Amino acid sequence: MNKINNDVLLERINNLIETNKTEHEAILAQTTKTNGRVNNLESWQNRIIGGMVIVDVIVLPLVLWWITTK
């Protein structure tokens, strides 16, 4: 049975670290690209929610008042 010596272990760890750095950079780039799209979608969501609040607080009571006074 072959024994793994320290040089082999060190080489494997170094290769693992280099692979991890490369993959980490790719993941970071993709996250940065995706984050802009998510922020854009959240902006639209906030606009829709704000519009619904305005309708519920201002428009709906006026419409109900107008209907009941006729």
Secondary structure as GFF3:
##gff-version 3
##sequence-region A 1 70
A	DSSP	alpha_helix	6	54	.	.	.	ID=ss1
A	DSSP	pi_helix	55	59	.	.	.	ID=ss2
A	DSSP	alpha_helix	60	68	.	.	.	ID=ss3
###
